[in-house]
Amino acid sequence: MTWHPFYVGDGTPRDVDLGEPPPWRRFPRQPLHREFQPPPGLIEAVNAALTLRRPLLLTGAPGSGKSTVIEQVAKELKLGTVLRWHITSRSTLADALYRYDALGRIHAQRLEGDRGSDDIAPFLRLGPLGTALLPAKRPRALLIDEIDKSDLDLPSDLLDVLERGEFEISELARYREDVVRIRESDGDARSQVVKGHVQCEAFPFIVMTSNGERDFPAAFLRRCIRFAMPMPTVTSLRRVVAAHLQINETQSGAIDTLITTFVERLAGGESLAVDQLLNAVHVLTSTQAPDEEDARHVLELILHRLSHA
């Protein structure tokens, strides 16, 4: 096979067919609930979390499928669109519950003067956790992604909300109207909040992911069902590759070699993600796949270990 690059570096404009992207890089993004292959023990952990109404804390290397678990569960159990709270060092519990644009409201009051209605609703919006805790007959699905990236206090701040399943919007607790309809985090839908109090009926199905970069307080851990994603094996990665990509028989030998080498590198302590392997397989099996010499250089680029720049 001959490598036909799109970009050749001569500055000459040309029409180029970029071909089809990998299935996991098509937009708008499609859930990968059919492709995900749960490792042994994960199904039992999910069912324990569902039965006990406890969050599921998943630990594992980047790219091990932690955040995809909730997509599959939400689809199978018809829990609706997954709510997502991506954690950074600046994330706070308050922002995940709701946001109040006080400055925006003051500005609107000044513009409208005496003619204004002073309606607070346009300046409030529920966060992903606040939306998940709205009263409903069916639980919502909430992903709290990379919680180990949070400030040290955030897991402890979560304890009361996870235990009680309720919170107060203080701005509404003292508002002149008892009932206010507030926008949810995932669109323009609005939900009714009475006297500023939000209390869930069905505790949400919560998946929290961690790359194992820090420890958590015991009080936090005992409120979770914990599961560590196992190290991939040649057999499990064959299933993953087959679920995402169609591999013909003539390509299977080269792909098996790639998978075996990938597992050996993981066993040797290198930091690699499964999506890197999928990227490599996609390039090698495309209609414009590189030849042997070019393939070696391309694979070095794609399968660069994550612990080094």
Secondary structure, DSSP 8 states (H G I E B T S, - for coil): -----S--SS------------GGG-SS----TTT----TTHHHHHHHHHHHT--EEEE--TTSSGGGHHHHHHHHTT--S-EEEE--TT--HHHHHEEE-HHHHHHHHHHHGGG----SGGGEEE-HHHHHTS--SS--EEEEETGGGS-TTHHHHHHHHHHH-EEE-HHHHTSS-SEEEEE-TTSS-EEEEETTEEE-SS--EEEEEE-S-S---HHHHTTSEEEE-----HHHHHHHHHHHS---HHHHHHHHHHHHHHHHHHHTT----HHHHHHHHHHHHSTT---HHHHHHHHHHHT--TT--
